[in-house]
Amino acid sequence: MTKDPYHHGDLAAALVGAALEEVRQVGAEKVSLRGVAATLKVSPSAAYHYFPDKDALLGATGGAVFELFGQRMQEAFESISGDGRQAVEGRLSALAMAYINFARDEPHLFRLAFGAYCVTPIGDKFMDLSEAGLAGTLLIRALDDLQRLGVIAPEARQHGEVLCWSAVHGMATLILEGHISELAVPALLDAIRFALAMDGKVA
């Protein structure tokens, strides 16, 4: 009898890791729980012990993708030092570029993270990015710093997360699906700056 190579609890993490790599290569729709189990050379019943179906596995895999995504955003945020206006504006732009670049570099992972397998019910909340992981926290910090410096008007800051996330996610998706060129990104960043009243003018 072949000894189970995984300790208690390790198999769940291994399944998620293997699923992530398969999603990265072929996309979520082509991944199966049995296929991932076969990749790890474990029985389907062992896999089903941790994940009852493909949806559960891909939901957990989406969580792992968000961790990678958050790390990428944090690297972009921390790549710019300083507390002045130029640095703070630069961090917001860096976050936007990291978001778009992640979609370009990891298209299948991006689609999984923001697709039907990873939908989080928000109830009657308008938007609360403080619970959206590291990426949401970094965006909040960038916008708060801009308001602290008087770059963003209070009226613009009130829904700044909605504006920035919607605009950047829309741009990333349009680029990913081939509808527009990455050459349009500077225009998007300029539009966000204007909408947030970075020049002291409320749009």
N, C-alpha and C positions, 0 to 999 in steps of 0.2 A: 504494500500500500504506500502511495506517495505521500510524504508528510506535507501538510499544509505549510507553505513557506511564509504565511502571514500570521503575525501575532494578533491577538484580540484587538479589534479596532483599526488595525493597520489596513485591512482589506478595503474598508470604506474609502480611506484616503487614496489607496492605490487605484480603485475603480474610478474615482473622480479624476485622478491624474491621467489615467489612460483615456478616459472619455474626453478630457480636454485636448489631448494630442490628436485624437481622432476627429473631433470637431474642427480643430485647427486645419487639418488636412482635407477633409471632405465635406464639412458642414454638418449641422445638427441633425438634419432630416435623414442622413444616411447612417447615423449611429444607432446601434441597438445594444440593449443590455447584455444579451447573449454574446454578441460580438466582442464587447469589451471584456466580458468574462473569459472568452476564448483567448483574447490577447494576453491576458494575465495567467492563462493556463489554470483557471479555477473552474469549478462546476457552476452552471447557471443557478443552482439552488443556493450556493454560497453567496452569489451576487444578490439574489432576491432576498436574502436575509437582511441586507442593508438597504436595498432600494426595491420597492415593490414593482416598479415599472420604469420604462424609459423616461417618462416625464419627471419622476422623482430624481433620477440620476442626472438628467440635464439641468434640473433646477439647482441641484447642488453644484454642478459644474459651472453654472452661471455665477454662483457665488465666488468660486475660485477665479473666474474671469474678472469679476469686479475687483478682486484683490490685486491682480496684475495691472488692471486699468488704473487703480488708485496709486500704485507704485509709480507708474509712468507719469501720472499727473503730479505726484509729489516731487519727482526728479525735475520736472519742468519748473515747478514753483520754486524749488530751492536752488535752481541754477542762476537765479537773479537775486543778488544781495542788495541791501540798502533799504532805507525807509522813505526816501524822497519820492516825488511824484513820478519821475521817470522810471524808477525801479518798480513802483507799485503798479503803474500802467503796464510795464513790461511783464510783470507776473501774470496779469489778467490775459494778456495776449499769448503768453507762453502756455497757459492752461488751455486756451482755445486751440492752439496749434497742436498740443499734445493729444487732445481729444480727436482732432481730425486725422492726425498721423496714426493714432491707434486704429482707427477705422480703416485706413489705407493699408497699414502693415498687417493687421489681423482681421480681415473682413469676416471670416466665419465666426470668430469669437465675438466680434462686435455685434453681429446679427443675433447670436445666441443671447448675449447679455441684455439686449434691448428688444428681444422678441417675445413671443407668447409664452415660452417656457419659464420666463423669469419675471412675469408680471407681478407687481406688488399692489394689492388693493390699497387705495388711499382714502376710501370712504368719502367724507365730506370735507377733508382737508384741501385747502387751495394748493399749497406746496410747502413742504418742510424738508429742505435739503439737509438739515442737521441730522436727520436719520438716514441719509442716502449714502453713508460711507465716507471714505477719505476724500474722494473727488468733490462731493458736495460741501464738505467742511472747508476745503481749500478755496472753493469759489466764494463761500461766505466770507472767509478771511480777506480775500482780495477785494471784494466789494466793500467790506467794512473799512478797510484801510483807505480806500479811495474816498469814502464819505468822510472819514476822519480828517483827511487832508483838504476837504472842501472841494474836491474834484467832482464828486457826484452830488447833485441836489437831493435833498431828502425825498422829494416826490419821485425821483427816478430810482432811488435806492430801494424804495418800498417793495417793488416787484422786480428788482434787478436780476434775481436768480432765474425768474421765469424768462425774462428777455434773453439773458445770456445762454442758458441751457437750450432753450427752444431754437434760437438762431444758430448756435454752433452745431447742435445735433442735426438740425435740418440741413445745414451745409455739408456736414460729414456724410450724411445719407445720400444727398444728391451727388456728391463726388463719387462715393462708393458705387452707386448704381449707374454712373457714367452720364448723368444728365448735365453736369457742368464741370468745368476744369478747375484744378487747384489754383489756377491763376486768379480765380475770383476771391480767394481767401483774403487778400489785403483789403479789398472793397468791403467785405463783411466786417472785418475788424474796425474799419473806419466808421461803418454804419453803427456798430455797437457803441463806439466811443461817442458818437454824436447823440445817440439815443439816451445814453447815460449822462449827457450833459458834461462831458469831460472838459469842455472849454468854458464852463460856467454858464451855459445857456440851457434852459430847460426846453427840450424839444416839444 
